[in-house]
Amino acid sequence: MMEDPVTALPEAEYQRVWDRFYEEFNFRPSTSSFKWPGIKEPVASVTWSLTGLDDDPGYERLDRLVEAVKQGLASCAGPQGTLFALDWQHTSYRFAPQAVGGPGQAAWPLSPYPDGDYYIYLSEDFRYGSFGHPWEATLCLFGEELLDAVSVEVGKVLGPPVRRSGKATGLA
């Protein structure tokens, strides 16, 4: 377990992690819809539109979504695991999901909901995680283990997905 439950990535590691993310996911940051979805979505991925949350005045559905994704990520990481929380062009973190978010604990860094920038959670081996696209207003979850843990609940909150394994479902 880490000494501090949330630590900013040192510059060299920040660069290494982001370089690997750009390479493995073919990350294409852009506000242009012609360049979306923004990453090459993995084979084991499901992407939902976040526009349904626009009509959520008490943020109840948003809170359910965030809690479901956080619980799924924590479950996949296990009791001693750590995750990356990446915020494009800003400080990014390594954190222990089991040691944050509870009473008397540090808060989770970032959120699965992309609030004005790309927010990404990744396992240390990049096997599972989430990619929040602020301009497309989508959330992509990937990795069989994470999808098994959260896709039913996320689907209840957000409705049918717009893409599976990077392919449109016809429901967009």
Secondary structure, DSSP 8 states (H G I E B T S, - for coil): --SSSEEE--HHHHHHHHHHHHHHHT----S-GGGTTSS---SSEEEEESGGGGG-TT-HHHHHHHHHHHHHHHHHHTTT--EEEEETTS--EEE-GGGBSSTTSB--SS-SS-SSS-EEEEETTSSSEEEEETTTTEEEEESHHHHHHHHHHHHHHH-S-SEETTEE-S--
